[in-house]
Amino acid sequence: MGELTPKRTESVLTIEALEQLCECAVVLSANTSDRQVPSWREQKGSLIFSRQVATCLSLLRLLPSSSHYSAAKGRRVWDAPSAASLTRNIIESYCILYYVGIDTVTPEENLFREYLWDYHETFERFEMVRIGLPHSPNLKELEAIRDAAQSRLQGTPHFQQLSSGHQTNLLAGKDFRVLSNVDICQRAGISENYYRSEFKFFSAYVHTAPFAISQGAVFRAGTPEAEQFFKRIFQSALGWMALTVRDFVKLFPDQQSVLGADVRECIGLWEVMSTWEKQDGFPQAKS
């Protein structure tokens, strides 16, 4: 990677770098679609990655400095809250991609994760129809599909080793995974503080929190403050997309050749920056 200097860092943190990285991701997604794959990890990982690519493209259309920027019937709308919300989606999708396709687990736990994923999918589908269309003639069939998925899940040794409380929560559809985003980031080599800071900041815009509303009163379209805010957004998205591309080619190693020198440089930079408090010169907490 070499020395991480401010000048070298700034040269990579550009909107052009995000556009180039997104284009690389588009190629990766196209190259790996409709493949015969050996397991659910590649299948679901590819779908998650394609969602990530689409989200990044949508984000670029909202960034005024991007060549993808699209005016709304001639109006140059600076929609910072939506851009921030999409960036949080990118963070969330990265964590799910790592959990599904990259995290190293035993074959037994991998089967459990697959069955938990399938169960949650059938559980949610059943609940959506039950709540919205309680008299639907399809409800019994969906219930049977859900129950079959539940039986498969309960039959795995890994599920049987969980506490009764944990089992109850999973069967109640409260989660479709067994690791939090913090756990996932730690396994991926990403700083917990880095993740928490990023997620908290962008979540304020997802939830229309008072902080986000007050910021909206400050960041007027076309002002230097607004430009700086959008820079904050695209640089964060750049980092998480870099890590997404890095990990996706681990899932499909034959795609390593798609990564050009600039993309590899960007990935290397963010591998360092995502461990911020571990770097030399970062203020350390006193014991």
Secondary structure, DSSP 4 states (H G I P E B T S, - for coil): -----HHHHHHH-SHHHHHHHHHHHHHHHHHHTT---SSHHHHHHHHHHHHHHHHHHHHHHH-TTSTT---BTTB----HHHHHHHHHHHHHHHHHHIIIIIS---HHHHHHHHHHHHHHHHHHHHHHHHHH-TT-TTHHHHHHHHHHHHHHHHTSHHHHTS-HHHHHHHHTTS-S-SS-HHHHHHHTT--HHHHHHHHHHHHHHHTT-HHHHHHHHH--TTSHHHHHHHHHHHHHHHHHHHHHHHHHHHHSGGGGGG--HHHHHHHHHHHHHTTGGGSTTSPPPP-
